[in-house]
């Protein structure tokens, strides 16, 4: 993967450093003219090191393709998609500071033609069009209404591929859930222990802070991430890295697909196993 950088004289580098500091603090660590925007990032060289683990899952050549980067932050993924030849890239974010960073980075690195807009994921219907690739990385757990956001992406802007990532907590096993959960079992006062199984799709609600960040609202387990993507109308093609999913828009009509492919065959509680084949 090529490093996002440009050559610069010592004088130019000092000017860049001052401009970068004035736009800070940065969450994306970009290399601009030999200057790193977030050299002391608590995650390291982020998101470059993260992207290196799944960059191969995306087409290297995006010539003629359109891209929507939701929650673009300082524009790392928008710039990378433009570098791969995308004909049009739109990055949206609700934070003007991040958008200013993204515009500065794209312009300084010579990637013209990327449009950055202040827009909420809940307003993407106003774009009035679909994109070949939608990037939805590191956003879901910051949203008050995460499933609504996925529904809106599927309904309004996803034309083919979705690159999705979310923080996950809890079990990494995936329970093969039944098509229909019984309300109760005769002779007992409660249903079988589907919901007690750590591998059952679960969304953990964070009432206060997570990692000192009040905007972290949700932490799904692996099974929940996959179930939400299916429920919103996506098929999962690959999981190139932990927490990262490459998806395709599911066939239409959605209701017919949902009935046939989005749920697992019905089975009794005695047959409940994870995808690893471990007893529930």
Buried (B, 14 or more C-beta within 10 A) or exposed (E): EEEBBBEBEEEBBEBBBEBBEEBEEBBBBBBBBBBBBBEEBEEEBBBBEBBEEBBEBBBEEBEEBBBBBBBBBBBBBBBBBBBBEBEBBBBBBBBEBBBBBBBBBBEBBEBEEBEBEEBBBBBBEEBEEBBBBBBBBBBBBBBEEBBEBBBBBBBBBBBBBBBBBBBBBBBBBBBBBBEEEEEEEEEEEEBBEBEEBBBBBBBBEBEEEBEEEEEBBBBBBBBBBBBBBBBBBBBBEEBBBEBBBBBBBBEEEBEEBBEEEBBEEEEEBEEBBBBEEEEB
